[in-house]
Amino acid sequence: MSYTCLVVDDEPLASKIISEYLLKLDGEIKVIEAGDALEAQKILKSEAIDILYLDINMPLMTGLELRESIDQDILTIFTTAYAEHAIEAFELAAFDYLLKPISFSRFQKSFIRATESIKSESHVESAWHLIKEGRRLYKVPYDEIHYLQAYGDYVKIHADSKVYLMKTRLSALAEAFPKSYQKIHRSYVVRLESISYLEGNHVVIGKDKIPISDGFKSNLLDRL
């Protein structure tokens, strides 16, 4: 199987190391390099990318901002010298987080896992999500999370055990959730299996009635 990898890094040496690592690996691998996020955005519009290797600290737009702007399900591996961005990266559905300097053995293991995940498409349906609330980081299974609700600069995450309040944008958080979740309103994303029934322009989950926008209703009905 062949893979096309996009390496995004504003440091030429760092980009070269990752590219050389990729070319040492077994298989048919095409490597494309971008020196910043804007160049990467142009490439993503014209190329089908299998694996995105993404630096975080870059001029104009950070790697985190770039990933948030991508409306595609691309397996993403962050490559950075800074450990403190790991939570944000995994909130954006990062597959892996490699700390520079990256050893070849660590890189190779990550690549093998990534290609196995692409083959099985298992990266789309993870079992749980990390929820950062204040200083705490909760590991909550997806089958316990029923819907997401925009709440100013936060998102309310309605789960079995409690309602979590996470500082993030709904669009960014929803992108990290599996395809079993559906946006039904600009302020709501719901887990399809959690819906008890539809009533007019609302879905009912437990005791909660959640509005459906006209623009999202047909997509919702198609998936039910």
Summary of the structure (lengths in Angstrom):
residues: 224
radius of gyration: 18.9
end to end distance: 34.3
largest distance: 58.1
contacts: 650
relative contact order: 0.10
helix: 35%
strand: 35%
